[in-house]
Amino acid sequence: MKYLVLLFLCISNFVFAQQEKTLNHKVIKGENIFQIAKTYNITPSDIYKINPGTENGIQENQILIIPNKAIILYDSKNTHQVQPKETLFGIARLYNVSVQDLDNSNTEALKDGLQIGENIVIPNKKKTLNGQARIINAETIFHIVASKETKYSISKKYGISIEQLETQNPEIINGLIEGNKLAINTKKIKPNNDNEELMIALAEKQAAIEKNKAKTTEIEDLQDKLTVQKQMNQKVLKVNSLKVNLNEIDETKGGSAKKLKLVLEANKNIQEILISKLDSLVVTMSDNLETLKNKDINDLEESKNLEKDSYKNISETNGMIIELKKDLADNRKIYTGLMTKVQRITLAENHEYKKKINENQKIKNNTSEDAELLEVIKNIQTKQEANEKRNKQLFTKIDSLGVQKNIELKRRISKATFYSSEARDYDDKLAQVKLKRYQNKAVETNKKLLDNSENKPTAEQIKKALKDHNYSLGKAVKIEILRNLKDIENGYYIIADTFSEAEPRDLLTRKLTDSGEINTGFFYNVNIFSYYVFTKKLKNANEALFEYNLKKENPLYKNMFIVQIEKE
């Protein structure tokens, strides 16, 4: 009897412990394992594991134990059996890993694609949530966005900043969606390994991309709003029987203060949109300047790309500023004309009112209505003054940001050019030392190379050869003049070819050395960012022309020309 009681207690404790992490499901007619698993957002294998025998089928009214957890974390030894219609993306989302992790862990198994019934390894890398880049570790908790929740309310609930919430969940930068599953860490996230450090970097990069999209969308949205607002304002005027074009106010036509009040309000709406757009431009320019200050520029190529992109951006920004200034000036012109007209009509109506009093005519009591109208117009005037002050501040800020960006851009480009030049000089000097060693070895191997280089024709022989062969009748010789190149001696150089990269340059210098040109060298033309490979440096044009014509049939010199170096 004691054994039975003990056994019952053990079973009861087991069931109680199990019930904390599970729930029961009663099978209804027509249900199968796959449908049940889908209902609880788990896999069939999860059900098979704690319900032995269900692999062979289930019966109506059968009670199944279901794992009671929305997210199931597996260690690196766990596997998943592929079910019909499952995809890699779906499996990755289910186990909270990336598709790339699945692919890397199952290279052999997945070479022919997913196969139904196949067991694939689930890696212990929690990197994604719903297919999005996330920062997730052992301390991460998950939150499902409820109706009417905001980023502020969620961040306040967990005691974190909105910025941290957005960094950990980049897709919410442009707005929350009910049902979104968010990853949240209540403490500052510190990477414990390379994988977590990589995920933080990826999430931060994605957040930056989303913020940039949001800014672009905001500016485009403001542009669209401005267009729509102008159309709506015209409709307001039409509905109120006012045939007025906001861009063509006719001061000569009559009207009433009430009707012009509608026009003023419509004009005010347009101005508010323009100011919002101007404000957004200031924010964008401030962010761009900050990005530029923090941008690492490692070489001259990056510097040139930055310069190209930045000046393109500056050009577009200047175009937008000009457009905004024009729109605001037009808006101001319309407002001034309207207010002049309102004042004139108000004065005329007031004069007519006094005239009727003097004539003892019966007048309707509209004092309160007139007072209300005057109050509205006064408020519009106050708002206009505030807007104009704000406009001035924003344009001053834009001018300041533009100047700062140009200064920072020039500073960064200058710095990049300096460091790139220093690095290139070092590499070039090293390459020249290696070339000299290569040439010395070539001479040691073949002494005739040195003898050939020393056998030079005299000036008289060169003149006679040029005269006898009449080289001037042949193909025109390209002669390029370069001035003030650093560390390059004056003279005439036979240039075999030019290169933008070091590797093909070094390949040609070795080929020329092997062909007997043991004085082959190169220099860098900073004007066109190219290396010039030369075989000889000569004193005058006659020597250069003579050498040119000796080599012009050689395939190694198919791109040959002459360079004259001068120092002023």
C-alpha angles and dihedrals in degrees: 000000000000090000091052092051091047091048091049091051091050092049091046092050091048092050092046092050090046093049090059089065100029143048133206126250124194112213113235127203114290096013122132135190094261093054092047092048091050091050092057096037093243135112128260088244089061089059094043092053096060098028106057114202096027089106086077094053142284133252134224112270091017113145114231127192109230124197105248101218134100095210122039117199117202129193122236092270095060123104136198126219110223113239129202114287093009119140133200089248091053093049091047091052092047094054096036096241134117125265088237090056090053091048093048092049094048104036095141097038094050099044089103094036130255115330123199110250093017118135114227127188117250110213121219094242114118100195110134141043120197089348093302128121109259141174101233130163138152092288095052118118126192130230128193112215110241128205115289093007117142134201088250094054093046094047090047091050092057097034096243135119124262088239091059091046090052094045091053092044107030096176092068093063089092093045144304123272121205109253095028112147109224128196111221134184115189092201129055109278115241118183114240096189144008093273094056091044089053092049092051090051092048093048092048090049091050090048090053090050092050092048090051090050089050092053093047090047091048093054092046090047091052090050090051091046091052092053093046092044091055090051092047092049090055088051090052089054092046093050089052091051092252114141095197130139108209090213094049109044110177110213093192097065122088128240143140134272090243093057093045089051088065090051091049092051091049090050090049090055091055091049092052090053090050091050091049089052091048091049091050090051091054091052091048092049091048091052092046090052092050091048090050091051092052097041117114114222111193104176146008093265091059088046092055092047090049091050092049094047094042096051090046089052091046090051092051091046092050089051090052092048092051090049092049093048090051093048092047091047090051089047091050092049091052091047093051092050092047094049091049089052093046091052092048093049092044090051091048093048091048091050090050090049092054091045091056091049090052089050089050091237120163110259129192115240103254099140094115092048092052091047090052091050092050090049091053092050090047090053090050089052092050091048091048092054091049091048093050090051090049091048091054092050092049094049090048089052091047091052090049093049091048091054092045092050093051091049093047092045093052091046094051093045091047091049092047091047091051096049092041090051092049092049092047092048090053093049092046094051090049090050091050091052090051091047091052090051089050091051093048090053090049090054092047089053095045116025090185089074090066093047092051092051091053096050099093125167118239123250091255092052090050093050091048092049092050091049096045096048094040091216091180089077092062131076115322113262117231111229118183122193119212123184133202099001109169117255094355117125123230117262145081118301127198102223114203095186145326129240138185093204132056099227099065088039092058092044092057094045090056092047091051090048090051089051090058102270097124093165093062114138143149142224135193123247104208091190093071100015093242139129118236114209112205133183101195142016112214134189102229145014095260092057090047093050091047092051091044093056092047091058105033095099093051113102090222088066101047090123095040125145139153126256124197113204116206131178115203 
